[in-house]
């Protein structure tokens, strides 16, 4: 079967009765053409089923109308709604989206960014693995619009979008304390960061030489909220109540939670620092046959779709993930269109959702 030939600009020009140059200006949306000729060209293109050659157009305009996104872990549910928010904004503006994955590896992040720049994307949204060095991102920011999401990089003056993790975690833990909980366990991914121990972090958190909060990984920010809520209530920090997970791994999280549950005076409630930690924690609780909230209470940072359907429903600190994606995409498009302004930092506020997974204890 012979495939029909694709319509060309020359075909459109002949049908519209205009020059090829005029048809090219109309279809490429550059230069000037009178309203009458523009209408003739657009109608001819529609009649012929003409589809523009985006590669040729990019050679003329210097743009591909595509955006690159580098996720930390594309399998993580955290990124799904962020990507939906990004996609919604880009579709409205007729931009495409190319998605890559760093798997929280700096080497893979460098490779992902190289791939996307070779594809001639117009800008990048990145959730960076390295918040201190990141020389590849510093070099990238000199040649291309860049927006960081969820994390910032020390000294890199580009737009960024995140949430108030410290304040949200502090509010969450304060509510647990108000409900009579005194042994509050935390499950967090703490393999990155300069602190050799949790006790060292707690001491630093109480000193006047505390670093820039924005330059801490989200798990450490949420632990800081945990510490501050305890300090405000006059409760000591017991590091034996912290399940320190050394990777973004559900299996590693499950093993760490099993160790936490095996102590004699185990926590009465668990607070998980992100969706991966919550999934591993749930697996551990199911294996241990512990009922929520009768045997142990649970509250999660980040609200995942399944949490509303697991009886009795899991309490959560819900990040506005879709809004994060929309905001990041909007900021990037503004930069692509030529916005010249100081770097902007957007910090969105999570919501506290109560579904019944926290049991009030007598004080």
C-alpha positions as CSV (number, residue, x, y, z in Angstrom):
1,X,0.0,0.0,0.0
2,X,1.4,3.4,-1.0
3,X,1.4,5.9,1.8
4,X,-0.1,9.3,0.9
5,X,2.5,12.1,0.6
6,X,2.6,14.6,3.4
7,X,1.5,18.1,2.5
8,X,4.4,20.6,2.3
9,X,4.5,24.4,2.7
10,X,4.7,24.6,-1.1
11,X,1.4,22.7,-1.4
12,X,-0.2,25.0,1.1
13,X,1.1,28.1,-0.8
14,X,-0.3,26.9,-4.1
15,X,-3.7,26.2,-2.7
16,X,-3.8,29.5,-0.9
17,X,-2.5,31.4,-3.9
18,X,0.4,33.0,-2.0
19,X,4.2,32.7,-2.2
20,X,6.0,29.9,-0.3
21,X,7.7,32.6,1.8
22,X,4.3,34.0,2.9
23,X,3.0,30.6,3.7
24,X,6.1,29.9,5.7
25,X,5.7,33.1,7.8
26,X,2.1,32.3,8.6
27,X,2.7,28.6,9.5
28,X,5.9,29.4,11.3
29,X,4.3,32.3,13.2
30,X,7.1,34.7,12.4
31,X,7.2,37.9,10.4
32,X,4.2,39.8,9.1
33,X,1.4,38.7,6.8
34,X,-1.9,40.5,6.1
35,X,-5.0,39.2,7.7
36,X,-6.6,38.0,4.4
37,X,-3.5,36.1,3.4
38,X,-3.1,34.6,6.8
39,X,-6.7,33.3,6.7
40,X,-6.2,31.8,3.3
41,X,-3.0,30.0,4.4
42,X,-4.5,28.6,7.6
43,X,-7.6,27.4,5.7
44,X,-5.4,25.7,3.0
45,X,-3.3,24.1,5.7
46,X,-6.4,22.7,7.3
47,X,-7.8,21.4,4.0
48,X,-4.6,19.6,3.2
49,X,-4.0,18.3,6.7
50,X,-0.7,20.1,6.8
51,X,1.5,19.4,9.9
52,X,4.4,21.7,10.6
53,X,8.0,20.4,10.6
54,X,9.0,21.2,14.1
55,X,12.7,20.6,13.5
56,X,12.7,23.0,10.6
57,X,10.8,25.5,12.6
58,X,13.3,25.3,15.5
59,X,16.2,26.0,13.1
60,X,14.4,29.3,12.2
61,X,13.2,30.4,15.6
62,X,16.0,28.9,17.7
63,X,13.4,27.1,19.9
64,X,12.0,23.6,20.0
65,X,9.1,24.4,22.3
66,X,10.0,21.5,24.5
67,X,10.9,21.4,28.2
68,X,13.1,18.8,30.0
69,X,12.3,17.4,33.5
70,X,14.8,15.5,35.6
71,X,13.1,13.6,38.4
72,X,14.9,12.2,41.4
73,X,13.0,8.9,41.2
74,X,10.4,8.6,38.4
75,X,8.9,5.5,40.2
76,X,8.2,7.6,43.3
77,X,4.5,8.7,43.6
78,X,5.8,12.1,44.7
79,X,6.6,13.0,41.1
80,X,3.5,11.8,39.4
81,X,1.3,14.8,40.3
82,X,4.2,17.2,40.0
83,X,4.6,16.1,36.4
84,X,0.8,16.4,35.8
85,X,1.0,20.0,36.9
86,X,4.0,20.7,34.7
87,X,2.2,18.9,31.7
88,X,-1.0,20.9,32.2
89,X,0.8,24.2,31.9
90,X,2.9,23.2,29.0
91,X,0.0,21.8,27.0
92,X,-1.9,25.1,27.3
93,X,1.2,26.8,25.8
94,X,1.8,24.2,23.1
95,X,5.0,23.0,24.7
96,X,6.2,19.4,24.8
97,X,7.7,17.6,27.8
98,X,10.7,15.2,27.9
99,X,11.1,13.3,31.2
100,X,14.3,11.7,32.5
101,X,15.3,10.0,35.8
102,X,18.4,10.5,38.0
103,X,17.6,7.7,40.4
104,X,19.1,10.1,43.0
105,X,22.5,9.5,41.4
106,X,24.7,12.5,40.5
107,X,26.2,10.6,37.6
108,X,22.8,9.8,36.2
109,X,21.6,13.3,36.7
110,X,24.6,14.6,34.7
111,X,23.8,12.2,31.9
112,X,20.1,13.0,31.9
113,X,20.9,16.7,31.6
114,X,23.4,16.1,28.8
115,X,20.7,14.1,26.9
116,X,18.1,16.8,27.3
117,X,20.4,19.6,26.3
118,X,21.4,17.6,23.2
119,X,17.7,17.4,22.4
120,X,17.8,21.2,22.3
121,X,15.1,21.7,25.0
122,X,14.3,25.3,25.7
123,X,14.6,25.0,29.5
124,X,14.9,22.5,32.4
125,X,13.2,21.7,35.6
126,X,15.4,19.6,37.9
127,X,15.1,18.1,41.4
128,X,18.8,18.1,42.2
129,X,20.7,15.3,43.8
130,X,23.5,17.5,45.1
131,X,22.6,20.7,47.0
132,X,26.1,21.9,47.6
133,X,28.4,21.3,44.6
134,X,26.3,20.7,41.5
135,X,28.8,22.2,39.1
136,X,26.9,20.8,36.1
137,X,23.8,22.8,37.2
138,X,25.9,26.0,37.7
139,X,27.2,25.6,34.1
140,X,23.8,24.8,32.8
141,X,22.2,28.0,34.3
142,X,24.6,30.1,32.3
143,X,23.2,28.9,29.0
144,X,19.6,27.9,29.6
145,X,16.6,28.8,31.8
146,X,16.6,26.5,34.8
147,X,14.1,25.9,37.7
148,X,14.8,23.8,40.7
149,X,12.0,21.8,42.4
150,X,11.8,20.4,45.9
151,X,15.4,21.3,46.6
152,X,17.8,24.2,46.2
153,X,21.5,24.4,45.4
154,X,23.9,26.4,47.6
155,X,24.7,29.7,45.9
156,X,22.9,28.9,42.6
157,X,20.7,31.9,41.8
158,X,17.8,30.4,39.8
159,X,14.1,30.1,40.4
160,X,12.9,27.3,42.7
161,X,9.7,25.8,44.0
162,X,9.3,23.9,47.3
163,X,7.2,23.6,50.4
164,X,7.6,24.7,54.1
165,X,8.6,21.3,55.3
166,X,9.9,22.5,58.7
167,X,6.7,24.3,59.6
168,X,4.4,21.6,58.3
169,X,6.3,18.9,60.2
170,X,6.3,21.0,63.4
171,X,2.6,21.5,63.2
172,X,2.0,17.8,62.7
173,X,4.2,16.7,65.6
174,X,2.7,19.3,67.9
175,X,-0.8,17.8,67.1
176,X,0.5,14.3,68.1
177,X,1.8,15.7,71.4
178,X,-1.5,17.4,72.0
179,X,-3.1,14.0,71.5
180,X,-1.1,12.6,74.4
181,X,1.8,10.9,72.4
182,X,5.2,11.2,74.1
183,X,7.1,8.4,72.3
184,X,6.9,9.6,68.7
185,X,8.8,7.6,66.2
186,X,10.1,9.0,63.0
187,X,11.0,7.2,59.8
188,X,13.3,9.1,57.5
189,X,15.8,8.9,54.7
190,X,19.0,10.4,56.2
191,X,21.8,9.1,54.1
192,X,22.6,12.5,52.6
193,X,23.8,15.5,54.6
194,X,26.8,16.6,56.6
195,X,25.6,15.3,60.0
196,X,27.3,12.1,61.1
197,X,24.6,11.3,63.7
198,X,21.1,12.4,64.6
199,X,22.4,13.6,68.0
200,X,24.8,15.9,66.2
201,X,22.0,17.3,64.1
202,X,19.9,18.0,67.2
203,X,22.7,19.8,68.9
204,X,23.3,21.9,65.8
205,X,19.5,22.6,65.5
206,X,19.6,24.2,68.9
207,X,22.7,26.3,68.2
208,X,22.8,29.9,66.8
209,X,25.0,28.7,63.9
210,X,22.2,26.9,62.1
211,X,22.6,26.7,58.3
212,X,20.2,28.0,55.7
213,X,17.0,25.9,56.0
214,X,16.5,26.0,52.2
215,X,19.8,24.2,51.7
216,X,18.8,21.1,53.7
217,X,17.4,18.0,52.1
218,X,13.6,17.7,52.8
219,X,14.0,14.7,55.2
220,X,16.3,16.8,57.4
221,X,13.9,19.8,57.2
222,X,11.1,17.5,58.5
223,X,13.3,16.2,61.2
224,X,14.0,19.8,62.2
225,X,10.3,20.3,62.5
226,X,10.1,17.2,64.7
227,X,12.9,18.6,67.0
228,X,11.3,22.0,67.3
229,X,7.9,20.6,68.2
230,X,9.5,18.5,71.0
231,X,11.5,21.4,72.3
232,X,8.5,23.7,72.4
233,X,6.6,21.0,74.4
234,X,9.6,20.4,76.7
235,X,10.0,16.8,75.6
236,X,13.5,15.2,75.2
237,X,14.6,13.9,71.8
238,X,15.2,10.1,72.0
239,X,17.3,9.0,69.0
240,X,16.3,5.4,69.6
241,X,12.8,6.4,68.3
242,X,14.3,7.4,64.9
243,X,14.4,4.8,62.1
244,X,17.3,6.1,60.0
245,X,17.0,4.7,56.5
246,X,20.1,5.0,54.3
247,X,18.4,5.0,50.9
248,X,15.2,5.7,49.1
249,X,14.2,2.0,49.4
250,X,11.0,0.5,50.5
251,X,12.8,-2.7,51.6
252,X,15.4,-0.8,53.6
253,X,12.6,1.2,55.2
254,X,10.7,-2.0,56.2
255,X,13.8,-3.4,57.9
256,X,14.5,-0.2,59.7
257,X,10.9,0.0,61.0
258,X,11.0,-3.6,62.2
259,X,14.1,-2.7,64.3
260,X,12.2,0.3,65.7
261,X,9.2,-1.8,66.6
262,X,11.3,-4.5,68.3
263,X,12.4,-2.2,71.2
264,X,10.7,-2.8,74.6
265,X,9.2,0.7,74.9
266,X,8.2,1.1,71.2
267,X,6.7,4.3,69.8
268,X,3.0,4.9,70.2
269,X,2.9,6.7,66.8
270,X,5.1,6.8,63.7
271,X,5.7,9.8,61.5
272,X,7.1,9.1,58.1
273,X,9.1,11.7,56.1
274,X,7.9,10.9,52.6
275,X,5.9,8.5,50.4
276,X,8.7,5.9,50.0
277,X,9.1,5.8,53.8
278,X,5.4,5.4,54.3
279,X,5.1,2.5,51.9
280,X,8.0,0.6,53.7
281,X,6.4,1.5,57.1
282,X,3.1,0.1,56.0
283,X,4.7,-3.1,54.9
284,X,6.4,-3.5,58.3
285,X,3.2,-2.8,60.2
286,X,1.3,-5.4,58.1
287,X,4.0,-8.0,58.7
288,X,4.0,-7.3,62.4
289,X,0.2,-7.6,62.4
290,X,-0.2,-4.2,64.1
291,X,-3.6,-2.5,63.7
292,X,-3.8,1.2,63.0
293,X,-4.6,3.1,65.2
294,X,-5.5,0.5,67.9
295,X,-1.9,-0.8,68.2
296,X,0.0,2.0,66.8
297,X,-0.8,5.4,65.3
298,X,0.5,6.6,61.9
299,X,0.9,10.0,60.1
300,X,2.7,10.5,56.8
301,X,4.4,13.4,55.2
302,X,3.0,13.4,51.7
303,X,-0.5,12.2,50.8
304,X,-0.7,9.3,48.4
305,X,-3.8,8.2,46.6
306,X,-4.2,4.9,48.5
307,X,-4.1,6.5,51.9
308,X,-7.8,7.4,51.7
309,X,-8.8,3.8,51.0
310,X,-6.9,1.9,53.7
311,X,-9.1,1.6,56.8
312,X,-9.3,3.8,58.8
313,X,-7.5,6.1,56.3
314,X,-4.0,7.5,56.9
315,X,-3.5,11.0,58.3
316,X,-1.1,13.0,56.1
317,X,0.7,16.2,55.5
318,X,-0.4,16.8,51.9
319,X,2.1,18.6,49.7
320,X,0.5,20.6,46.9
321,X,2.4,18.6,44.3
322,X,0.3,19.5,41.3
323,X,0.6,23.2,42.2
324,X,4.4,22.7,42.6
325,X,4.5,21.5,39.0
326,X,2.3,24.2,37.7
327,X,4.3,26.9,39.5
328,X,7.7,25.5,38.2
329,X,6.4,25.3,34.7
330,X,5.0,28.8,34.7
331,X,8.2,30.2,36.1
332,X,10.3,28.4,33.5
333,X,8.1,29.6,30.6
334,X,8.4,33.2,31.8
335,X,12.2,32.9,31.7
336,X,12.1,31.4,28.2
337,X,10.0,34.4,27.1
338,X,12.8,36.6,28.3
339,X,11.9,37.6,31.9
340,X,15.0,39.2,33.4
341,X,14.5,39.4,37.2
342,X,16.3,38.2,40.4
343,X,15.9,34.6,41.2
344,X,12.5,33.8,42.8
345,X,11.8,31.3,45.5
346,X,8.3,30.0,45.9
347,X,7.4,28.1,49.1
348,X,4.0,26.5,49.2
349,X,2.1,25.4,52.3
350,X,1.1,21.8,52.8
351,X,-2.3,20.8,54.3
352,X,-2.8,18.7,57.4
353,X,-5.3,15.9,56.6
354,X,-6.9,13.9,59.4
355,X,-8.6,10.6,58.6
356,X,-8.5,8.6,61.8
357,X,-5.0,6.9,61.9
358,X,-4.0,8.8,65.1
359,X,-5.4,7.6,68.4
360,X,-5.7,10.1,71.2
361,X,-4.0,8.9,74.4
362,X,-4.8,10.0,77.9
363,X,-2.2,12.4,79.2
